[in-house]
Amino acid sequence: DIQMTQSPSSLSASVGDRVTITCQASLDITNYLNWYQQKPGKAPKLLISAASNLETGVPSRFSGSGSGTDFTFTISSLQPEDIATYYCQQYDTLYTFGQGTKLEIK
Amino acid sequence: QVQLVESGGGVVQPGRSLRLSCAASGFTFSSYGIHWVRQAPGKGLEWVAVIWYDGSIKYYAESVKGRFTISRDNSKNTVHLQMNSLRAEDTAVYHCARDQGAGLDHWGQGTLVTVSS
């Protein structure tokens, strides 16, 4: 099985800050990596597919990068509505989610 | 608009069975794979199973292999998850989600399964 190690597990930042979350795969997954946002009591929402493709309608302050085993998710300027838990997910071999990063406003 | 609606959750004793359903609308159902993803209370997302658009291929997480079975009826735009030999650790909200080919782009709100004596 491919394991996904996501860090940090929680993060506190101020409005306007640049926020970065990392995800490391236990094996090379090329670019088969997605990022999701989940707000409390809601279903997850796909933000970025194939490591760096921004889904339609997702604000441009969200971005993703990386390939192989190391990936990064960035919010360029944190907004209050971005408070959520973020998950990475690989789909190279079956499907595995990272353990999540809970983002809070400082 | 694309909609996925889960049903069939509830409280069940350990060792018993439950069948979840996912009713889809607003898109050409027979063209998309469908996943089940679960989330235990206060925990992260766990992928459970996927069925290909035509039902020809199915994959399962190790934690449910041999106990859960995914199926679909393209004439009724429905996917099912038959869950047998349920355990306490299967307690979770179960979501179905559409596979766009590079990500799960639409999700249902989920149905809660509680395994408890």
Contacts between the chains, C-beta under 8 A, distances in Angstrom:
chain1	res1	chain2	res2	distance
A	1	B	62	7.0
A	32	B	102	7.8
A	34	B	102	7.1
A	34	B	103	4.3
A	34	B	104	7.6
A	36	B	45	7.6
A	36	B	104	7.7
A	38	B	45	7.5
A	42	B	109	7.8
A	43	B	95	5.9
A	43	B	97	7.9
A	43	B	107	3.8
A	43	B	108	6.6
A	43	B	109	5.6
A	43	B	110	6.5
A	44	B	37	7.8
A	44	B	45	6.6
A	44	B	95	7.7
A	44	B	97	7.9
A	44	B	104	7.5
A	44	B	107	5.8
A	45	B	107	7.6
A	46	B	100	7.8
A	46	B	103	4.6
A	46	B	104	6.0
A	46	B	105	5.0
A	49	B	100	7.5
A	49	B	102	4.3
A	49	B	103	3.9
A	50	B	102	4.9
A	50	B	103	7.7
A	53	B	102	7.3
A	55	B	103	7.5
A	55	B	105	7.1
A	85	B	44	7.9
A	87	B	44	6.7
A	87	B	45	5.6
A	89	B	45	7.7
A	89	B	47	7.7
A	89	B	103	7.7
A	89	B	104	7.8
A	91	B	102	7.3
A	91	B	103	7.6
A	94	B	47	7.2
A	94	B	59	5.7
A	94	B	61	7.5
A	95	B	35	7.2
A	95	B	47	4.1
A	95	B	50	7.0
A	96	B	47	6.6
A	97	B	37	7.9
A	97	B	44	6.2
A	97	B	45	4.4
A	97	B	46	6.7
A	97	B	47	6.3
A	98	B	44	7.7
A	99	B	44	5.1
A	100	B	44	4.4
A	100	B	45	7.3
